[in-house]
Amino acid sequence: MKIYRYWAKASEPVQKADRTWNLECYGGSNSNVEEALRRASERAKAAAAAIRQGSPPDHYEYGERPIREEIVEEFQFDGRTVAVLTRNSYGSLIINTSHALFADIDYRPPSLLATLRDGVGRLFGRQPSTQDEQVVACVRRVVRETQDLGIRLYRTSNGFRCLVTTHTYDPTAQETVNLLQDLDSDPLYVTLCKTHECFRARVSPKPWRCGVPRPASRFPRVNPEAEQAYGEWKTAYQEQADAYSTCALIGDFGASHVHPAVEPVLRLHDGLACSGNGPLA
């Protein structure tokens, strides 16, 4: 997993036409701050060179950019880290795991073809299937076509989440990409898994869904004032978040056994994301 303990920021001057500015990049490391600074400098130089050549660097966090998040807690099983709990840029808690496959399936606006097909179906007295029914049918098909596969399905605020309970997976392997695509997972999420060598699942509400703004600053915070403001934000967020849930269990599909290395991730996920009976956020 490309989840880092140490972070540093470097800058590189960029001049284009009659404008000059400093481009800033962060770098991460699990060894020390010096290595993080070296990586930050390399990224800043590469991004500045791309801008000078007319090709803007990739600013989307799901690309090559490292995931800059505060590590909240690490979880061990049989002497190795099976999950890392982090807090993302807008303040929600995220489970990161190198082997337990999560897949998010978001609701999507219907395509023109699907709308036309449903309209024709109604003319002949057929009721079009809902997106919920289509997702459940997709999960049933995948477990039916894949021997000894088990999937736990959850509802989220904007769709569904799957956790494969019976097997472990390499996030960078083609079979993993194939399975995520078979489950109709978000293409950007598929890219994230492969690039950052981990699966991710949000396990606390999005702040704005429970009446709280985003934190005013991002990790790492640069001064005591920012750290204090963040601490106050976190207290307010937690007070509101306790009244909400992140997802709700729908059921288990396919094989019923749980892989020993997936079991602690499953318990952690359900204990955090499915606690309480509040609205999904």
C-alpha positions in Angstrom: 0.0 0.0 0.0 1.2 3.5 -0.8 0.1 4.9 2.5 2.9 7.1 4.0 3.8 8.2 7.5 6.1 11.1 6.6 5.4 14.0 4.4 7.3 17.0 3.1 6.7 19.8 0.6 9.0 21.1 -2.1 8.6 23.9 -4.6 10.0 24.6 -8.1 9.9 27.9 -9.9 8.0 27.9 -13.2 8.2 30.7 -15.8 5.9 30.8 -18.8 5.4 33.8 -21.0 5.7 36.8 -18.7 4.5 35.0 -15.5 6.6 33.3 -12.8 5.3 31.4 -9.9 6.4 28.6 -7.5 4.8 25.2 -8.1 4.5 23.2 -4.8 4.3 19.4 -4.5 4.2 17.0 -1.6 6.1 13.7 -1.3 5.6 10.8 1.1 7.8 8.2 2.7 7.5 5.4 5.3 11.3 5.8 6.1 11.9 9.4 7.0 11.2 13.0 6.2 14.4 13.3 4.1 13.2 10.7 1.6 9.7 12.4 1.5 11.4 15.7 0.7 13.5 14.1 -2.1 10.3 12.6 -3.6 8.5 15.9 -3.3 11.4 17.7 -5.1 11.3 15.1 -7.9 7.6 15.5 -8.3 7.9 19.3 -8.3 10.6 19.3 -11.0 8.7 16.9 -13.2 5.5 18.9 -12.9 7.3 22.1 -13.6 8.9 20.6 -16.7 5.5 19.4 -18.0 4.1 22.8 -17.6 7.0 24.4 -19.5 6.4 22.0 -22.3 2.7 22.8 -22.5 1.4 19.6 -20.9 -0.3 20.3 -17.5 0.5 17.8 -14.8 -2.1 15.4 -13.5 -3.9 17.2 -10.6 -6.5 14.4 -10.0 -5.8 12.6 -6.7 -6.7 9.2 -8.2 -3.8 9.5 -10.6 -0.1 9.2 -9.9 -0.4 11.8 -7.1 0.3 10.1 -3.7 -2.7 9.9 -1.3 -1.9 12.6 1.4 -3.8 11.5 4.4 -3.3 11.4 8.2 -2.8 7.8 9.5 -5.3 7.3 12.4 -4.6 3.7 13.2 -3.0 0.5 11.8 -4.4 -3.0 12.3 -2.4 -6.1 12.5 -3.2 -9.8 11.8 -0.6 -12.6 12.1 2.2 -10.1 12.3 1.4 -8.0 9.3 -0.6 -4.9 8.6 -4.0 -5.8 7.1 -5.6 -2.4 7.2 -4.7 1.3 7.7 -7.3 3.7 8.9 -6.7 7.2 7.5 -8.6 10.5 7.4 -9.1 11.9 3.9 -8.9 15.5 2.6 -12.5 16.3 3.5 -12.3 14.6 7.0 -13.9 11.2 6.5 -12.3 8.0 7.8 -11.1 5.6 5.2 -10.1 1.9 5.4 -7.1 1.1 3.2 -6.2 -2.6 2.7 -3.8 -4.4 0.4 -5.8 -7.6 0.0 -9.5 -7.3 0.9 -11.3 -6.3 -2.2 -13.9 -3.5 -1.9 -15.8 -2.3 -4.9 -18.1 0.8 -5.0 -21.0 0.9 -7.4 -22.5 4.4 -7.7 -25.8 5.2 -9.1 -25.5 6.6 -12.7 -27.8 8.7 -14.8 -29.6 6.5 -17.3 -28.2 6.6 -20.8 -30.3 7.6 -23.8 -30.3 4.0 -25.1 -31.6 2.7 -21.7 -34.3 5.4 -21.6 -35.5 4.4 -25.1 -35.4 0.7 -24.2 -37.4 1.2 -21.1 -39.9 3.4 -23.0 -40.4 0.6 -25.6 -40.8 -1.9 -22.9 -43.6 0.0 -21.2 -45.5 0.0 -24.6 -45.5 -3.8 -24.4 -46.5 -3.8 -20.7 -43.0 -4.6 -19.3 -41.8 -2.7 -16.2 -38.2 -1.6 -16.5 -35.8 -2.9 -13.8 -34.6 -0.4 -11.2 -30.9 0.3 -10.7 -31.1 -1.5 -7.4 -32.4 -4.7 -9.1 -29.7 -4.4 -11.8 -26.9 -4.2 -9.2 -28.2 -7.2 -7.2 -28.6 -9.1 -10.5 -25.0 -8.2 -11.4 -23.7 -9.5 -8.1 -25.7 -12.7 -8.4 -24.3 -13.2 -11.9 -20.7 -12.6 -10.8 -20.8 -15.1 -7.9 -22.6 -17.6 -10.1 -19.9 -17.4 -12.8 -16.9 -17.4 -10.4 -16.4 -20.7 -8.5 -16.5 -20.4 -4.7 -16.8 -16.6 -4.6 -18.6 -14.8 -1.8 -19.6 -11.2 -1.8 -21.1 -9.1 1.0 -23.3 -6.3 -0.4 -24.1 -3.0 1.3 -26.2 0.0 0.4 -24.5 3.5 0.5 -25.9 7.0 0.2 -25.3 7.0 -3.5 -25.3 3.4 -4.5 -23.7 0.2 -3.3 -20.5 -1.3 -1.9 -19.2 -4.9 -2.3 -16.7 -6.7 -0.1 -15.3 -10.0 -1.4 -15.2 -12.2 1.7 -13.8 -15.5 0.4 -10.6 -14.5 -1.3 -7.7 -12.1 -1.1 -6.6 -10.0 -4.2 -3.6 -8.2 -5.5 -4.8 -4.6 -6.3 -2.4 -4.5 -9.2 -3.3 -7.8 -10.9 -5.4 -8.1 -14.0 -7.8 -10.5 -12.4 -8.5 -7.8 -9.9 -9.2 -5.3 -12.6 -11.4 -7.8 -14.4 -13.5 -8.5 -11.2 -13.9 -4.8 -10.4 -15.1 -4.1 -13.9 -17.4 -7.1 -13.8 -19.0 -5.6 -10.7 -19.4 -2.3 -12.6 -17.2 -0.5 -10.1 -16.3 3.2 -10.7 -13.5 3.4 -13.3 -11.6 6.0 -11.3 -11.7 3.7 -8.3 -10.3 0.8 -10.4 -7.4 3.1 -11.4 -6.8 4.1 -7.8 -6.5 0.5 -6.7 -3.9 -0.3 -9.2 -1.9 2.8 -8.9 -1.8 3.0 -5.1 -1.8 -0.8 -4.5 -4.7 -0.8 -2.1 -8.4 -1.0 -1.9 -10.3 1.8 -0.1 -13.6 2.1 1.7 -15.0 5.2 3.4 -16.3 4.3 6.9 -17.6 7.6 8.3 -20.1 10.1 6.8 -19.2 12.8 4.4 -19.2 16.0 6.5 -21.6 18.0 4.3 -24.2 15.2 4.5 -24.4 15.7 8.2 -24.4 19.5 8.3 -20.7 20.1 8.8 -18.3 21.9 6.4 -15.0 20.5 5.2 -12.0 21.2 7.5 -10.4 24.5 6.7 -6.9 23.0 6.0 -5.4 19.7 4.7 -3.0 17.4 6.3 -0.2 18.0 7.2 -1.1 21.2 9.0 1.5 23.9 8.9 1.1 25.6 12.2 -0.4 25.3 15.7 -3.4 27.5 14.8 -4.3 25.3 11.9 -3.9 22.2 14.1 -6.2 23.7 16.8 -8.8 24.7 14.2 -8.7 21.2 12.8 -9.2 19.7 16.3 -12.2 21.8 16.9 -13.6 20.8 13.5 -13.0 17.1 14.3 -15.0 17.4 17.6 -17.9 19.1 15.8 -17.8 16.6 13.0 -17.8 13.6 15.3 -20.8 14.9 17.3 -22.8 15.2 14.1 -21.5 12.0 12.4 -22.6 9.8 15.4 -26.2 10.3 14.2 -25.5 8.8 10.8 -24.4 5.6 9.2 -22.1 5.2 6.2 -23.6 2.0 4.8 -26.2 -0.7 5.5 -25.8 -4.4 5.0 -28.1 -5.9 2.3 -26.8 -9.5 2.5 -24.3 -12.1 1.5 -24.2 -13.7 -1.9 -22.4 -16.8 -3.1 -20.1 -18.9 -0.9 -20.5 -18.4 2.8 -17.0 -18.9 4.3 -14.8 -16.0 5.1 -11.1 -15.9 4.3 -9.0 -15.6 7.6 -7.2 -12.6 6.3 -10.4 -10.8 5.2 -12.3 -11.5 8.5 -10.5 -8.8 10.6 -11.1 -6.2 7.8 -14.8 -7.2 7.6 -15.2 -6.8 11.4 -13.4 -3.4 11.3 -15.5 -2.2 8.3 -18.9 -3.3 9.7 -18.1 -2.0 13.2 -17.3 1.5 11.8 -19.4 1.9 8.7 -22.6 0.0 9.7 -22.9 1.2 13.3 -26.2 2.8 14.3 -29.5 3.1 12.5 -29.1 6.6 11.2 -29.6 7.9 7.7 -26.9 7.0 5.2 -24.3 9.7 4.7 
